[in-house]
Amino acid sequence: VQDAMMFAMFLVVAIAMGHLTTRLGRSQLVEQQRERRTAALYELAHQAAFAPELDSGLRAAVAHIESIVAAKAALLLRLPDHTLGKTAHPASSFALSEQEQGVAVWAFERRKAAGRFTDTLADAAALHLPLQARTAVMGVLCVMPAESRAFDMSERDLLEAFAVLIGLLLEKDHITAAIQRAEVLAADEHR
């Protein structure tokens, strides 16, 4: 009887320790993913924000996105008339088809993700994320994974964070250009 009780007690302790070890392993994995995400966001912010000009910052951003998620990326930027451009930024690694451009326009106008891995226009080949800044959508980030590849939730969250960061960079550049134009106009008026 004592041996059976001791065996039962060891079994309970072993099950409890196994459960705690599994929880610890899961939390460690989640923490590693969070750390990778933070490092990737920092690296993107550092490369893009400290680039000498906007184009080189966008090139660095696209290259960083491609290396992190192992997929092709394209940027469609907002035009001065506040519509979405039809040609991808030169830093882009793929050209968008007409169908993909239509999905990008939908994402731009409605300020929502669309395309692959979403509930909206899911038959598209790429995931289209609006470059949402504080005041406006500055364009669309299009990410084309390999045929058999799917983004997990952490990668999708990371791509959405990248899109916001790129949108803020574009907005900063837009505001800086507007301030410079205003200063030139003010200087011309004082002459």
Secondary structure, 3 states (H helix, E strand, C coil): CHHHHHHHHHHHHHHHHHHHHHHHHHHHHHHHHHHHHHHHHHHHHHHHHCCCCHHHHHHHHHHHHHHHHCCEEEEEEECCCCCECCCCCCCCCCCCCHHHHHHHHHHHHHCCCEECCCCCCCCCCCEEEEEECCCCEEEEEEEECCCCCCCCHHHHHHHHHHHHHHHHHHHHHHHHHHHHHHHHHHHHHCC
